[in-house]
Amino acid sequence: MQLEDYFEFLDPDDIRIKGHRIGIDDVIDYYLDGYSPDQILEELPSLNLEKIYATLTYYLHNRKQVDAYMLRLAKWREERYQEWLANPSPLALRLRALKAQREQELLNLK
């Protein structure tokens, strides 16, 4: 079995762990935050240690490419977030209005 057999390369910017909706970026983010493989397993219990170690090995063997992948993903996520902030859904607008109304009511009670 080759290391790449553990992953589904759905798109240049979407690499998932085979049999899961979890992307390699989820495991790598935890690793870069200082989590051990056992701690990553606690956070992502649908995986197993074999898949976590395969992901980390893939990262360590392809660090330059995976770091670039992680940067592209972070940039894409930030762009989507900024778009969402600039164009909130009607539901988000309604929730914000309700929150503001409740905060005002609490201030009026004091």
DRENFITI-862102 format. One line per 5 residues: number of its first residue (from 1); their letters; for each residue x, y, z of N, C-alpha, C. Coordinates in nm, 3 decimals, padded with zeros to 5 digits. Layout:
% DRENFITI-862102
NUM) A) X/Y/Z/X/Y/Z/X/Y/Z  ... .
***
This chain:
% DRENFITI-862102
1) MQLED) 00.085/-00.119/00.000/00.000/00.000/00.000/00.089/00.124/00.000  00.055/00.216/-00.085/00.128/00.341/-00.091/00.061/00.442/00.001  00.139/00.538/00.047/00.089/00.639/00.139/-00.033/00.712/00.082  -00.029/00.743/-00.047/-00.138/00.816/-00.112/-00.269/00.737/-00.112  -00.262/00.606/-00.093/-00.383/00.523/-00.090/-00.472/00.553/00.030 .
6) YFEFL) -00.420/00.623/00.129/-00.498/00.662/00.245/-00.588/00.783/00.219  -00.571/00.847/00.104/-00.638/00.974/00.080/-00.720/00.972/-00.048  -00.818/01.064/-00.052/-00.895/01.090/-00.172/-00.858/01.230/-00.218  -00.801/01.240/-00.335/-00.761/01.368/-00.391/-00.876/01.416/-00.479  -00.975/01.481/-00.415/-01.096/01.523/-00.484/-01.073/01.643/-00.575 .
11) DPDDI) -00.974/01.723/-00.539/-00.947/01.848/-00.607/-00.808/01.890/-00.559  -00.737/01.972/-00.634/-00.607/02.015/-00.583/-00.615/02.081/-00.445  -00.731/02.136/-00.411/-00.747/02.200/-00.281/-00.849/02.128/-00.193  -00.863/01.999/-00.213/-00.953/01.919/-00.131/-00.901/01.776/-00.122  -00.822/01.751/-00.019/-00.767/01.618/00.004/-00.830/01.565/00.132 .
16) RIKGH) -00.900/01.454/00.119/-00.970/01.395/00.233/-00.909/01.261/00.271  -00.929/01.224/00.394/-00.886/01.092/00.439/-00.990/00.993/00.387  -00.943/00.890/00.319/-01.033/00.795/00.253/-01.132/00.735/00.354  -01.259/00.736/00.313/-01.364/00.681/00.397/-01.420/00.780/00.498  -01.374/00.906/00.490/-01.417/01.009/00.584/-01.441/01.140/00.509 .
21) RIGID) -01.514/01.228/00.574/-01.528/01.364/00.520/-01.421/01.454/00.579  -01.334/01.399/00.658/-01.229/01.476/00.725/-01.116/01.501/00.628  -01.074/01.627/00.618/-00.962/01.661/00.531/-00.830/01.644/00.604  -00.725/01.628/00.526/-00.593/01.615/00.589/-00.559/01.742/00.667  -00.617/01.854/00.626/-00.590/01.980/00.694/-00.636/01.977/00.840 .
26) DVIDY) -00.743/01.903/00.869/-00.791/01.894/01.007/-00.687/01.827/01.096  -00.633/01.716/01.049/-00.531/01.644/01.126/-00.405/01.729/01.137  -00.364/01.789/01.028/-00.240/01.868/01.027/-00.253/01.991/01.115  -00.370/02.056/01.115/-00.390/02.171/01.204/-00.368/02.132/01.350  -00.427/02.020/01.390/-00.405/01.974/01.528/-00.257/01.946/01.554 .
31) YLDGY) -00.192/01.881/01.459/-00.049/01.849/01.473/00.033/01.977/01.489  00.005/02.075/01.405/00.081/02.201/01.412/00.050/02.279/01.539  -00.065/02.253/01.600/-00.099/02.315/01.728/-00.037/02.240/01.846  00.039/02.134/01.818/00.111/02.063/01.923/00.043/01.939/01.975  -00.064/01.896/01.911/-00.134/01.775/01.955/-00.053/01.651/01.915 .
36) SPDQI) -00.052/01.552/02.002/00.009/01.423/01.969/-00.092/01.343/01.888  -00.046/01.236/01.821/-00.142/01.152/01.748/-00.255/01.101/01.837  -00.226/01.063/01.960/-00.331/01.017/02.051/-00.430/01.129/02.084  -00.381/01.250/02.100/-00.471/01.363/02.127/-00.555/01.396/02.004  -00.496/01.383/01.885/-00.572/01.405/01.761/-00.685/01.302/01.753 .
41) LEELP) -00.656/01.179/01.790/-00.758/01.074/01.789/-00.872/01.109/01.884  -00.841/01.170/01.997/-00.947/01.212/02.090/-01.036/01.318/02.026  -00.977/01.407/01.946/-01.052/01.514/01.880/-01.127/01.465/01.757  -01.071/01.364/01.691/-01.130/01.310/01.567/-01.148/01.159/01.584  -01.240/01.118/01.671/-01.252/00.975/01.706/-01.300/00.884/01.593 .
46) SLNLE) -01.350/00.939/01.484/-01.391/00.852/01.374/-01.271/00.802/01.293  -01.155/00.860/01.317/-01.032/00.813/01.254/-00.972/00.702/01.340  -00.861/00.648/01.295/-00.782/00.558/01.378/-00.637/00.605/01.372  -00.555/00.550/01.460/-00.416/00.596/01.465/-00.341/00.571/01.335  -00.374/00.464/01.266/-00.307/00.435/01.139/-00.329/00.549/01.039 .
51) KIYAT) -00.454/00.597/01.029/-00.484/00.705/00.934/-00.422/00.838/00.980  -00.417/00.858/01.109/-00.353/00.980/01.161/-00.205/00.978/01.131  -00.139/00.865/01.159/00.004/00.855/01.130/00.031/00.865/00.980  -00.057/00.808/00.898/-00.040/00.818/00.752/-00.048/00.964/00.709  -00.142/01.038/00.765/-00.158/01.179/00.731/-00.035/01.259/00.772 .
56) LTYYL) 00.013/01.234/00.893/00.131/01.306/00.941/00.255/01.269/00.860  00.266/01.143/00.824/00.379/01.100/00.741/00.372/01.166/00.604  00.253/01.169/00.547/00.235/01.235/00.417/00.276/01.382/00.428  00.233/01.447/00.536/00.269/01.587/00.557/00.420/01.604/00.567  00.484/01.522/00.648/00.629/01.536/00.670/00.709/01.505/00.544 .
61) HNRKQ) 00.657/01.417/00.460/00.728/01.382/00.335/00.702/01.483/00.224  00.597/01.561/00.237/00.558/01.657/00.132/00.532/01.795/00.193  00.616/01.831/00.288/00.589/01.950/00.369/00.570/02.077/00.284  00.654/02.098/00.188/00.645/02.221/00.108/00.511/02.230/00.034  00.472/02.120/-00.031/00.347/02.120/-00.106/00.226/02.128/-00.013 .
66) VDAYM) 00.232/02.057/00.099/00.118/02.057/00.191/00.107/02.192/00.262  00.220/02.254/00.294/00.214/02.389/00.353/00.148/02.487/00.255  00.181/02.475/00.127/00.119/02.561/00.026/-00.031/02.530/00.017  -00.067/02.403/00.023/-00.208/02.361/00.024/-00.281/02.422/00.143  -00.217/02.415/00.260/-00.279/02.469/00.382/-00.298/02.620/00.372 .
71) LRLAK) -00.201/02.690/00.313/-00.214/02.835/00.295/-00.328/02.869/00.199  -00.340/02.794/00.090/-00.449/02.817/-00.005/-00.585/02.795/00.063  -00.593/02.691/00.143/-00.717/02.663/00.215/-00.750/02.774/00.313  -00.651/02.819/00.387/-00.674/02.927/00.485/-00.720/03.055/00.413  -00.658/03.084/00.299/-00.695/03.202/00.222/-00.839/03.188/00.170 .
76) WREER) -00.872/03.071/00.117/-01.007/03.047/00.065/-01.110/03.062/00.175  -01.082/03.005/00.292/-01.175/03.015/00.405/-01.194/03.159/00.451  -01.085/03.234/00.455/-01.093/03.374/00.496/-01.175/03.454/00.395  -01.156/03.427/00.266/-01.235/03.496/00.163/-01.383/03.465/00.178  -01.418/03.338/00.202/-01.559/03.301/00.222/-01.615/03.369/00.346 .
81) YQEWL) -01.536/03.376/00.452/-01.581/03.441/00.575/-01.605/03.589/00.552  -01.515/03.656/00.482/-01.532/03.798/00.454/-01.654/03.822/00.367  -01.679/03.733/00.271/-01.799/03.744/00.188/-01.924/03.729/00.274  -01.921/03.635/00.367/-02.035/03.613/00.455/-02.059/03.735/00.543  -01.950/03.794/00.594/-01.966/03.914/00.676/-02.025/04.029/00.596 .
86) ANPSP) -01.982/04.042/00.471/-02.030/04.151/00.387/-02.173/04.128/00.339  -02.213/04.004/00.327/-02.346/03.970/00.273/-02.413/03.865/00.362  -02.449/03.903/00.483/-02.510/03.802/00.572/-02.646/03.758/00.520  -02.680/03.637/00.552/-02.810/03.582/00.511/-02.922/03.651/00.588  -03.043/03.643/00.537/-03.157/03.700/00.611/-03.168/03.642/00.753 .
91) LALRL) -03.139/03.515/00.767/-03.143/03.453/00.899/-03.041/03.516/00.993  -02.918/03.536/00.943/-02.815/03.597/01.026/-02.854/03.739/01.066  -02.912/03.812/00.972/-02.958/03.948/01.003/-03.066/03.946/01.111  -03.159/03.854/01.099/-03.267/03.842/01.198/-03.211/03.805/01.335  -03.117/03.712/01.339/-03.056/03.672/01.467/-02.980/03.788/01.531 .
96) RALKA) -02.909/03.863/01.449/-02.838/03.981/01.502/-02.936/04.082/01.561  -03.048/04.103/01.491/-03.148/04.198/01.539/-03.209/04.150/01.671  -03.238/04.022/01.681/-03.292/03.966/01.805/-03.193/03.980/01.920  -03.067/03.954/01.891/-02.963/03.967/01.993/-02.954/04.112/02.041  -02.952/04.205/01.948/-02.945/04.347/01.985/-03.066/04.388/02.067 .
101) QREQE) -03.184/04.338/02.028/-03.306/04.369/02.101/-03.299/04.317/02.244  -03.252/04.195/02.262/-03.241/04.137/02.396/-03.138/04.211/02.481  -03.026/04.248/02.418/-02.926/04.325/02.493/-02.982/04.459/02.538  -03.058/04.522/02.450/-03.120/04.650/02.487/-03.221/04.631/02.600  -03.297/04.524/02.596/-03.392/04.496/02.702/-03.323/04.475/02.836 .
106) LLNLK) -03.209/04.404/02.833/-03.132/04.382/02.956/-03.078/04.512/03.011  -03.032/04.601/02.922/-02.982/04.730/02.967/-03.095/04.813/03.029  -03.212/04.805/02.973/-03.327/04.880/03.024/-03.370/04.831/03.162  -03.344/04.703/03.192/-03.381/04.646/03.322/-03.288/04.695/03.433  -03.170/04.736/03.399/-03.072/04.777/03.500/-03.093/04.914/03.550 .
***
